[in-house]
Amino acid sequence: MALATAAMALLPGLIAAAAAAQMTATAGQVQASGEGQVPAQATDPELHLLRRTTFGVRPADLAELKSLGIEVWLDRQLNPSRIDDGQLDDRLDRFPAALKSISELVADYSPPPQPRDSASRATMTPAQRRMRAESSPARILADMTGAKLTRAAWSERQLEEVMTDFWFNHFNVYFGKGLDRYLVSDYERTAIRPHVFGRFEDMLLATAKHPAMLFYLDNWTSFAPDSMSGARDLQARRQRRDRGINENYARELLELHTLGVDGGYTQDDVVAVARAFTGWTFVPPANRQNARPMGRRPGAGEPGTFSFRLEQHDTEKKIVLGRELPAGRGMEDGTDVIRMVASHPSTARHIATKLIERFVSDSPDPAFVDELAAVFTKTDGDLREVTRALFVSPRFYDASNVGTKVKTPFELVASALRVTYADIALSPRLMTTLRELGQLPYDETSPTGYPSASEEWVNSGAMLNRMNFALELTSGRFPGVRPDGQRLARDPDADPDMAVSDLIDLLTPGLRTDALVSTIQADLTAQTDAAASPVRSLGARAVGLALGSPAFQRR
């Protein structure tokens, strides 16, 4: 069956598809078709590389990679400053909160004072309520999510976007914790993104010093109980249940960020590391109700910046991983710990394992871990070279690793937007969908970040929700999001009778999709015979069923 002019149905102003019950019934048939889980051409390395290093394979991406070759394409992506990404700027301007500084966010989005009495709150006009919503921290999260999806869908620097997502998740901080609502955007922009192809030690230090991490894991309140600051503020801190040294950051630094849970450290090491980071704090920003930043002292620095307070620091001798940090020192205790753990052999193995779990297999090959860890050690944690080694290794292209990973919810949404060339504006419905699917960016409360293992995201309910998302997206039910049918079909005017199989090939290149195509063709025939959908909505429905299929779910 040919789609005829139905391919044009993805143009702005899409007509709604069939009823929800019919969608669900066909969704089950598409899921049951089962094909597309294993690539037909398992030996096609370019496709495999694109599925793991981009947020969605477009025909132009594949053509460019095949023209340049894997090593040249990788070198280009590993040096993103060489890639002109200026076309992205206008799209990102739609999300102003994602581009503002910490001080600007606090000034513009701190909640305005609440009316003091319930009667006043009840009589607020719709315009007043909208103004409050527009100036609330929730708008920051909405803009950050919109900007992240826009980068994933439209940036030419795809590998940089993928690695920024990986490393933010590795050094996760939770947007919803107090002041972090104003700090997380800058954290990703200054502590993560600039270092994804730099030295691991530099990123580790940048995250350790950033106010978002200091606040999230409570290190900003950690102090030696018998320090000058501790003696002076002990009663006030006890009232706030801050009782001296806080081990939260030290524990996550060793367990999650560097050595790994079996990396060879002890509880004594955790305590010693926590002592080394006492005094690492920051100057809290002001808000609308309080023009003077909380806890700011004369000469402490600009609001929202790192500050080291010697009077809060434990200056006694410490032993960390068998090495002595002499007494009488200050901030260098913490920087020495960063240097020590960044170059530790356990860190090399932990980082190699995390990278392979995310980009290769849920069950990392020990030999591949050894191979990648050796590169990490040899290059002193040069993440550009580690990333290059990951994607040029023959182990990465082994047939046993092809098509075995299931997209996370964010990857699914981002890839659907990317391959349909969707124009993206602020969309509360898209935010709600990501939350319902289980992966709203910046919203994971645990320092472990979101899981990368496929089994964490695969169950019958989740797959049905994914199918419903795909059908809603292509039927125009996401205000602010408009797929572009002309770009998807390359040139519909020149090929008005594009077959279902050709359209599916654009969305799932290199996969066996005979059963999927047959299922979709049968559904479209039934829709036409029953006059259940206008002809123009059939193309949207076909694309929606393809995006929700097992073929599109895997990468």
VEXDREN-2710 file (C-alpha; in Angstrom, 1 decimal):
% VEXDREN-2710
k/r/px/py/pz
1/MET/0.0/0.0/0.0
2/ALA/1.3/3.5/-0.9
3/LEU/1.1/6.4/1.5
4/ALA/0.5/8.8/-1.4
5/THR/0.1/12.3/-0.1
6/ALA/-0.2/11.0/3.5
7/ALA/3.5/11.6/4.0
8/MET/2.6/15.3/4.0
9/ALA/0.5/14.7/7.1
10/LEU/3.5/15.5/9.3
11/LEU/3.4/19.1/8.2
12/PRO/2.5/21.7/10.8
13/GLY/-1.2/21.4/11.7
14/LEU/-1.4/17.6/11.8
15/ILE/-4.9/16.1/11.9
16/ALA/-5.6/13.8/14.9
17/ALA/-5.3/10.1/14.3
18/ALA/-7.8/7.3/15.2
19/ALA/-9.5/6.8/18.6
20/ALA/-7.4/5.9/21.6
21/ALA/-8.8/2.4/21.8
22/GLN/-7.9/1.7/18.2
23/MET/-4.4/3.0/18.9
24/THR/-3.9/0.7/21.8
25/ALA/-5.1/-2.4/19.8
26/THR/-2.7/-1.7/17.0
27/ALA/0.1/-0.8/19.4
28/GLY/-0.1/-4.4/20.8
29/GLN/0.1/-5.8/17.3
30/VAL/3.1/-3.7/16.4
31/GLN/4.9/-4.7/19.7
32/ALA/4.1/-8.3/19.0
33/SER/5.6/-8.1/15.5
34/GLY/8.9/-8.4/17.3
35/GLU/11.1/-7.5/14.3
36/GLY/13.6/-4.8/14.3
37/GLN/15.2/-6.0/17.5
38/VAL/18.3/-7.3/15.7
39/PRO/19.8/-5.4/12.8
40/ALA/19.6/-7.0/9.4
41/GLN/23.1/-5.8/8.7
42/ALA/24.9/-6.5/12.0
43/THR/28.2/-5.8/10.3
44/ASP/27.3/-2.2/9.3
45/PRO/29.6/-0.3/11.7
46/GLU/28.5/3.2/10.7
47/LEU/24.9/2.5/11.7
48/HIS/25.9/1.0/15.0
49/LEU/28.1/3.9/15.8
50/LEU/25.4/6.5/15.0
51/ARG/22.9/4.6/17.1
52/ARG/25.2/4.9/20.2
53/THR/26.7/8.3/19.6
54/THR/23.8/10.4/18.5
55/PHE/20.2/11.0/19.7
56/GLY/18.8/9.6/16.5
57/VAL/20.0/8.6/13.0
58/ARG/18.9/10.8/10.2
59/PRO/19.6/9.9/6.6
60/ALA/22.1/12.8/6.3
61/ASP/24.0/11.6/9.4
62/LEU/24.6/8.2/7.8
63/ALA/25.6/9.7/4.5
64/GLU/28.1/12.0/6.1
65/LEU/29.6/9.3/8.2
66/LYS/30.0/6.9/5.3
67/SER/31.6/9.7/3.3
68/LEU/34.0/10.7/5.9
69/GLY/34.8/7.4/7.4
70/ILE/34.6/6.4/11.1
71/GLU/37.9/7.8/12.3
72/VAL/37.5/11.2/10.6
73/TRP/33.9/11.6/11.7
74/LEU/34.9/10.7/15.3
75/ASP/37.7/13.1/15.3
76/ARG/35.4/15.9/14.1
77/GLN/32.8/15.1/16.8
78/LEU/35.5/14.8/19.5
79/ASN/36.5/18.4/18.7
80/PRO/33.1/20.1/18.7
81/SER/34.5/23.6/18.6
82/ARG/35.4/22.9/14.9
83/ILE/31.7/22.3/14.1
84/ASP/29.6/25.3/13.3
85/ASP/26.5/25.0/15.5
86/GLY/25.3/28.5/15.1
87/GLN/21.9/27.4/13.8
88/LEU/21.1/26.2/17.3
89/ASP/21.2/29.6/18.9
90/ASP/17.8/30.9/17.7
91/ARG/16.2/27.7/18.9
92/LEU/17.8/27.9/22.3
93/ASP/16.6/31.5/22.7
94/ARG/13.2/30.1/23.2
95/PHE/14.3/28.9/26.6
96/PRO/15.8/32.0/28.3
97/ALA/16.0/30.5/31.8
98/ALA/18.4/27.8/30.6
99/LEU/20.9/30.5/29.5
100/LYS/20.9/32.8/32.5
101/SER/23.5/33.1/35.3
102/ILE/22.8/32.0/38.8
103/SER/22.3/35.7/39.9
104/GLU/19.9/36.3/37.1
105/LEU/17.9/33.1/37.9
106/VAL/17.6/34.1/41.5
107/ALA/16.5/37.6/40.6
108/ASP/14.0/36.6/38.0
109/TYR/12.6/33.3/39.3
110/SER/12.5/33.4/43.1
111/PRO/8.9/33.0/44.1
112/PRO/7.3/36.4/44.8
113/PRO/5.9/36.8/48.3
114/GLN/2.7/34.9/48.9
115/PRO/-0.5/36.9/49.8
116/ARG/-0.7/36.7/53.5
117/ASP/-4.4/35.7/53.8
118/SER/-6.4/33.1/52.0
119/ALA/-8.9/35.6/50.8
120/SER/-6.3/37.5/48.8
121/ARG/-4.9/34.2/47.4
122/ALA/-8.4/33.2/46.3
123/THR/-9.1/36.5/44.5
124/MET/-5.9/36.5/42.4
125/THR/-6.7/37.1/38.8
126/PRO/-5.7/34.6/36.1
127/ALA/-3.1/37.1/34.9
128/GLN/-1.6/37.3/38.4
129/ARG/-1.5/33.5/38.6
130/ARG/0.2/33.2/35.2
131/MET/2.8/35.8/36.3
132/ARG/3.6/33.8/39.4
133/ALA/4.0/30.6/37.4
134/GLU/6.2/32.4/34.8
135/SER/8.5/33.7/37.6
136/SER/8.7/30.5/39.6
137/PRO/11.5/28.0/39.7
138/ALA/9.3/25.5/37.8
139/ARG/9.9/27.7/34.7
140/ILE/13.7/27.1/35.1
141/LEU/13.2/23.4/34.9
142/ALA/10.9/23.7/31.9
143/ASP/13.4/25.8/30.0
144/MET/16.3/23.6/30.9
145/THR/14.4/20.5/29.7
146/GLY/13.4/22.3/26.5
147/ALA/16.9/23.4/25.8
148/LYS/18.3/19.9/26.5
149/LEU/15.8/18.4/24.0
150/THR/16.5/21.0/21.5
151/ARG/20.3/20.4/21.7
152/ALA/19.7/16.6/21.4
153/ALA/17.4/17.1/18.4
154/TRP/19.2/19.8/16.5
155/SER/22.9/20.1/17.5
156/GLU/25.4/19.1/14.9
157/ARG/27.7/18.3/17.9
158/GLN/25.9/15.1/18.7
159/LEU/28.6/13.3/20.5
160/GLU/29.2/16.3/22.8
161/GLU/25.5/16.3/23.7
162/VAL/25.5/12.5/24.3
163/MET/28.6/12.7/26.5
164/THR/27.2/15.8/28.4
165/ASP/24.2/13.7/29.2
166/PHE/26.3/10.8/30.3
167/TRP/28.6/12.8/32.6
168/PHE/25.8/14.9/34.1
169/ASN/24.2/11.6/35.1
170/HIS/27.5/10.3/36.5
171/PHE/27.9/13.5/38.6
172/ASN/24.1/13.8/39.2
173/VAL/22.6/16.6/41.2
174/TYR/18.9/17.0/41.9
175/PHE/17.2/20.1/40.6
176/GLY/14.4/20.0/43.2
177/LYS/16.6/20.4/46.3
178/GLY/16.3/23.9/47.6
179/LEU/18.9/26.3/46.2
180/ASP/19.8/23.8/43.5
181/ARG/16.9/25.1/41.5
182/TYR/19.1/28.1/40.7
183/LEU/22.4/26.3/40.5
184/VAL/22.0/23.2/38.3
185/SER/21.8/25.1/35.0
186/ASP/25.2/26.7/35.6
187/TYR/26.5/23.4/37.0
188/GLU/25.9/21.6/33.7
189/ARG/27.1/24.6/31.6
190/THR/30.4/25.3/33.5
191/ALA/31.3/22.1/35.5
192/ILE/30.2/19.4/33.0
193/ARG/30.0/20.5/29.4
194/PRO/33.4/22.1/29.0
195/HIS/35.2/19.0/30.4
196/VAL/33.5/16.1/28.6
197/PHE/36.5/15.9/26.2
198/GLY/39.0/17.2/28.7
199/ARG/40.8/15.6/31.7
200/PHE/38.7/13.6/34.1
201/GLU/40.5/15.3/37.1
202/ASP/39.5/18.7/35.9
203/MET/35.9/17.7/35.7
204/LEU/36.1/16.1/39.1
205/LEU/37.5/19.2/40.6
206/ALA/34.9/21.4/38.8
207/THR/32.0/19.4/40.1
208/ALA/33.5/19.3/43.6
209/LYS/33.8/23.1/43.8
210/HIS/30.5/23.9/42.2
211/PRO/27.7/25.2/44.5
212/ALA/25.2/22.8/43.0
213/MET/27.2/19.8/44.2
214/LEU/28.2/21.4/47.5
215/PHE/24.6/22.1/48.3
216/TYR/23.2/18.8/47.0
217/LEU/25.4/16.6/49.1
218/ASP/25.6/19.1/52.0
219/ASN/29.3/19.7/52.0
220/TRP/28.8/23.4/52.3
221/THR/27.8/23.0/55.9
222/SER/30.5/20.5/56.8
223/PHE/33.0/21.8/59.4
224/ALA/35.4/20.6/62.0
225/PRO/33.6/20.7/65.4
226/ASP/36.5/22.2/67.2
227/SER/37.4/24.7/64.4
228/MET/37.1/28.4/65.1
229/SER/33.9/28.6/63.0
230/GLY/32.7/25.4/64.6
231/ALA/33.2/26.7/68.1
232/ARG/31.5/30.1/67.3
233/ASP/28.5/28.6/65.4
234/LEU/28.1/25.3/67.2
235/GLN/24.8/26.2/69.0
236/ALA/23.2/27.7/65.9
237/ARG/24.3/24.7/63.8
238/ARG/22.9/22.2/66.3
239/GLN/19.6/24.0/66.1
240/ARG/19.7/23.3/62.3
241/ARG/20.9/19.7/63.0
242/ASP/24.2/20.4/61.3
243/ARG/26.6/18.6/63.7
244/GLY/30.0/19.1/62.3
245/ILE/31.6/16.9/59.6
246/ASN/29.2/15.7/56.9
247/GLU/30.2/12.6/55.1
248/ASN/27.7/12.7/52.2
249/TYR/30.0/14.1/49.5
250/ALA/33.0/12.1/50.6
251/ARG/31.1/8.8/50.4
252/GLU/29.7/9.6/46.9
253/LEU/33.0/10.9/45.7
254/LEU/34.6/7.5/46.4
255/GLU/31.6/5.2/45.7
256/LEU/30.1/6.8/42.7
257/HIS/32.4/9.4/41.1
258/THR/35.7/7.6/41.3
259/LEU/36.8/4.3/42.9
260/GLY/33.5/2.5/42.8
261/VAL/31.8/0.5/45.5
262/ASP/34.5/-2.2/45.4
263/GLY/37.3/0.2/44.8
264/GLY/39.4/-0.5/47.9
265/TYR/38.4/2.2/50.3
266/THR/37.2/1.9/53.9
267/GLN/34.9/3.8/56.2
268/ASP/38.0/5.4/57.7
269/ASP/38.9/6.7/54.3
270/VAL/35.4/8.2/54.0
271/VAL/35.8/10.0/57.3
272/ALA/39.3/11.3/56.3
273/VAL/38.1/12.5/52.9
274/ALA/35.1/14.3/54.6
275/ARG/37.6/16.0/56.9
276/ALA/39.8/17.0/53.9
277/PHE/36.8/18.8/52.4
278/THR/35.7/20.8/55.5
279/GLY/35.6/24.5/54.6
280/TRP/34.7/23.8/51.0
281/THR/31.5/25.9/50.7
282/PHE/30.0/28.7/48.6
283/VAL/28.4/32.1/48.9
284/PRO/24.6/31.6/48.8
285/PRO/22.7/33.9/46.4
286/ALA/20.1/36.4/47.6
287/ASN/16.5/36.2/46.8
288/ARG/13.5/38.5/46.5
289/GLN/12.7/38.4/50.1
290/ASN/16.3/38.7/51.3
291/ALA/18.5/41.1/49.5
292/ARG/21.5/40.0/51.6
293/PRO/22.7/36.5/50.7
294/MET/22.3/34.0/53.5
295/GLY/25.5/33.5/55.4
296/ARG/27.5/36.0/53.3
297/ARG/30.4/37.7/55.0
298/PRO/32.3/40.7/53.9
299/GLY/35.0/39.6/51.4
300/ALA/33.4/36.2/51.0
301/GLY/33.1/36.5/47.2
302/GLU/30.3/36.9/44.7
303/PRO/26.9/35.2/45.5
304/GLY/26.7/31.7/43.9
305/THR/30.5/31.2/43.8
306/PHE/32.8/28.7/45.5
307/SER/34.4/29.8/48.8
308/PHE/37.0/28.1/51.0
309/ARG/36.7/29.0/54.7
310/LEU/39.9/28.1/56.5
311/GLU/38.3/28.8/59.9
312/GLN/35.8/25.9/59.1
313/HIS/38.5/23.4/58.0
314/ASP/39.9/20.5/59.9
315/THR/43.7/21.2/60.0
316/GLU/44.8/18.0/61.7
317/LYS/46.7/15.2/59.9
318/LYS/44.7/12.8/57.8
319/ILE/45.3/9.4/56.2
320/VAL/43.5/8.8/52.9
321/LEU/44.0/5.5/51.0
322/GLY/47.2/5.0/52.9
323/ARG/48.7/8.4/52.1
324/GLU/49.3/11.1/54.7
325/LEU/47.9/14.6/54.4
326/PRO/50.0/16.6/56.8
327/ALA/48.6/18.8/59.5
328/GLY/48.4/22.6/59.2
329/ARG/47.1/22.8/55.7
330/GLY/44.0/24.2/54.1
331/MET/42.2/23.8/50.7
332/GLU/45.0/21.7/49.3
333/ASP/43.8/18.8/51.4
334/GLY/40.7/18.6/49.2
335/THR/42.6/19.2/45.9
336/ASP/45.2/16.5/46.8
337/VAL/42.3/14.0/47.4
338/ILE/40.9/14.9/44.0
339/ARG/44.2/14.3/42.4
340/MET/44.7/11.1/44.3
341/VAL/41.4/9.5/43.4
342/ALA/41.4/10.7/39.8
343/SER/44.5/8.8/39.1
344/HIS/43.7/5.7/41.1
345/PRO/43.6/2.3/39.2
346/SER/40.1/1.6/40.6
347/THR/38.8/4.9/39.1
348/ALA/40.1/3.9/35.7
349/ARG/38.2/0.6/35.9
350/HIS/35.1/2.2/37.4
351/ILE/34.9/4.8/34.6
352/ALA/35.6/2.3/31.9
353/THR/32.9/0.0/33.3
354/LYS/30.3/2.9/33.4
355/LEU/31.2/3.9/29.8
356/ILE/30.8/0.4/28.5
357/GLU/27.5/-0.2/30.4
358/ARG/26.1/3.0/28.8
359/PHE/27.4/2.7/25.3
360/VAL/28.1/-1.0/24.6
361/SER/26.5/-3.6/26.8
362/ASP/24.6/-4.0/30.1
363/SER/27.1/-6.8/30.9
364/PRO/30.6/-5.3/30.2
365/ASP/33.2/-7.6/28.8
366/PRO/36.1/-7.7/31.4
367/ALA/38.6/-7.6/28.6
368/PHE/37.1/-4.4/27.2
369/VAL/37.1/-2.9/30.6
370/ASP/40.8/-3.6/31.0
371/GLU/41.4/-2.2/27.5
372/LEU/39.6/1.1/28.2
373/ALA/41.0/1.4/31.7
374/ALA/44.5/1.1/30.3
375/VAL/43.8/4.0/27.9
376/PHE/42.4/6.1/30.9
377/THR/45.6/5.4/32.9
378/LYS/48.0/5.9/30.0
379/THR/46.5/9.3/29.0
380/ASP/46.1/10.5/32.6
381/GLY/42.3/10.5/32.3
382/ASP/42.1/12.3/28.9
383/LEU/38.4/11.8/28.2
384/ARG/38.8/12.7/24.5
385/GLU/41.2/9.8/24.0
386/VAL/39.2/7.5/26.3
387/THR/36.0/8.2/24.3
388/ARG/37.9/7.7/21.0
389/ALA/39.2/4.4/22.2
390/LEU/35.7/3.3/23.2
391/PHE/34.3/3.9/19.7
392/VAL/37.2/2.6/17.6
393/SER/37.7/-0.6/19.5
394/PRO/36.7/-3.8/17.5
395/ARG/35.0/-4.9/20.7
396/PHE/32.5/-2.1/20.4
397/TYR/31.5/-3.3/16.9
398/ASP/31.2/-7.0/17.9
399/ALA/27.9/-8.4/16.6
400/SER/26.9/-9.5/20.1
401/ASN/26.7/-5.8/21.1
402/VAL/24.6/-4.6/18.1
403/GLY/21.0/-3.7/18.8
404/THR/21.1/-4.9/22.4
405/LYS/20.5/-1.7/24.2
406/VAL/17.0/-0.2/24.8
407/LYS/16.6/3.5/24.7
408/THR/16.0/5.3/27.9
409/PRO/12.8/7.4/28.0
410/PHE/14.8/10.6/27.4
411/GLU/16.6/8.9/24.5
412/LEU/13.3/7.8/23.0
413/VAL/11.7/11.2/23.2
414/ALA/14.9/13.0/21.9
415/SER/15.3/10.6/19.0
416/ALA/11.7/10.8/18.0
417/LEU/12.0/14.6/17.9
418/ARG/15.3/14.4/16.0
419/VAL/14.3/12.0/13.2
420/THR/11.0/13.8/12.6
421/TYR/12.8/17.2/12.5
422/ALA/10.5/18.5/15.1
423/ASP/10.4/22.2/15.9
424/ILE/10.4/22.5/19.7
425/ALA/9.0/25.3/21.9
426/LEU/8.0/25.3/25.6
427/SER/5.7/22.3/26.0
428/PRO/4.3/21.4/29.4
429/ARG/2.8/18.3/27.8
430/LEU/6.3/17.1/26.9
431/MET/7.4/17.7/30.4
432/THR/4.5/15.6/31.7
433/THR/5.3/12.8/29.3
434/LEU/8.9/12.6/30.3
435/ARG/7.9/12.5/34.0
436/GLU/5.3/9.8/33.3
437/LEU/7.9/7.7/31.3
438/GLY/10.2/8.0/34.3
439/GLN/13.1/10.2/33.1
440/LEU/12.5/13.9/33.4
441/PRO/15.9/15.5/33.0
442/TYR/17.5/17.0/36.2
443/ASP/14.8/15.4/38.3
444/GLU/16.5/12.3/39.7
445/THR/16.8/12.6/43.4
446/SER/19.5/9.9/43.9
447/PRO/23.2/10.7/43.4
448/THR/23.4/7.5/41.4
449/GLY/21.6/9.2/38.5
450/TYR/19.2/7.5/36.2
451/PRO/20.0/3.8/35.3
452/SER/21.4/2.9/32.0
453/ALA/20.6/-0.8/32.0
454/SER/17.9/-1.8/29.6
455/GLU/16.0/-4.0/32.1
456/GLU/15.4/-0.9/34.2
457/TRP/13.2/0.6/31.5
458/VAL/11.5/-2.4/29.9
459/ASN/8.1/-3.8/31.0
460/SER/4.8/-4.1/29.3
461/GLY/3.3/-0.9/30.8
462/ALA/6.4/1.1/29.8
463/MET/6.3/-0.1/26.2
464/LEU/2.6/0.8/25.9
465/ASN/3.3/4.3/27.3
466/ARG/6.1/4.7/24.8
467/MET/3.7/3.7/21.9
468/ASN/1.1/6.2/23.2
469/PHE/3.7/8.9/23.2
470/ALA/4.7/8.2/19.6
471/LEU/1.2/8.3/18.4
472/GLU/0.4/11.5/20.3
473/LEU/3.5/13.1/19.0
474/THR/2.8/12.5/15.3
475/SER/-0.9/13.3/15.6
476/GLY/-0.2/16.8/16.8
477/ARG/-1.2/16.4/20.5
478/PHE/1.9/18.1/21.9
479/PRO/1.4/21.9/21.9
480/GLY/4.7/23.6/21.0
481/VAL/6.1/20.6/19.2
482/ARG/5.7/20.3/15.4
483/PRO/7.3/17.4/13.4
484/ASP/8.3/18.4/9.8
485/GLY/7.0/15.9/7.2
486/GLN/8.8/17.5/4.3
487/ARG/12.2/17.0/5.9
488/LEU/11.4/13.5/7.1
489/ALA/10.4/12.4/3.6
490/ARG/13.3/14.3/2.1
491/ASP/11.2/15.5/-0.9
492/PRO/7.6/14.4/-0.8
493/ASP/6.7/16.4/-3.9
494/ALA/9.1/14.3/-5.9
495/ASP/7.9/11.1/-4.4
496/PRO/4.2/11.4/-3.6
497/ASP/3.7/7.7/-3.5
498/MET/6.3/6.8/-0.9
499/ALA/5.6/3.3/0.3
500/VAL/5.2/2.4/3.9
501/SER/8.4/0.3/3.7
502/ASP/10.4/3.3/2.4
503/LEU/9.0/5.6/5.2
504/ILE/9.9/3.0/7.9
505/ASP/13.4/2.6/6.4
506/LEU/14.0/6.3/7.0
507/LEU/13.1/5.9/10.7
508/THR/14.7/2.5/11.3
509/PRO/17.6/2.2/8.8
510/GLY/19.3/-1.2/8.6
511/LEU/16.7/-3.2/10.5
512/ARG/14.5/-6.1/9.5
513/THR/11.1/-4.6/9.4
514/ASP/9.0/-6.8/7.1
515/ALA/6.6/-7.8/9.8
516/LEU/6.4/-4.3/11.1
517/VAL/5.6/-2.9/7.7
518/SER/2.9/-5.6/7.2
519/THR/1.3/-4.7/10.5
520/ILE/1.3/-1.0/9.8
521/GLN/0.0/-1.5/6.2
522/ALA/-2.9/-3.7/7.6
523/ASP/-3.7/-1.0/10.1
524/LEU/-3.8/1.8/7.5
525/THR/-5.9/-0.4/5.2
526/ALA/-8.4/-0.9/8.1
527/GLN/-8.5/2.8/8.9
528/THR/-9.1/3.6/5.2
529/ASP/-11.8/0.9/4.7
530/ALA/-13.6/2.0/7.9
531/ALA/-13.2/5.7/7.1
532/ALA/-11.9/6.0/10.6
533/SER/-9.1/8.4/9.7
534/PRO/-8.9/11.1/7.0
535/VAL/-6.3/10.2/4.3
536/ARG/-4.0/13.0/5.5
537/SER/-3.7/11.5/9.0
538/LEU/-2.6/8.1/7.8
539/GLY/1.0/9.2/7.3
540/ALA/1.2/10.6/10.8
541/ARG/-0.3/7.3/12.1
542/ALA/2.2/5.2/10.2
543/VAL/5.1/7.2/11.6
544/GLY/3.7/7.1/15.1
545/LEU/3.4/3.3/14.9
546/ALA/7.0/3.0/13.7
547/LEU/8.4/5.3/16.4
548/GLY/6.6/3.2/19.0
549/SER/7.8/-0.1/17.6
550/PRO/10.5/-2.4/19.0
551/ALA/12.6/-1.5/15.9
552/PHE/12.8/2.1/17.0
553/GLN/13.1/1.4/20.7
554/ARG/16.5/-0.2/20.4
555/ARG/19.8/1.4/19.7
END
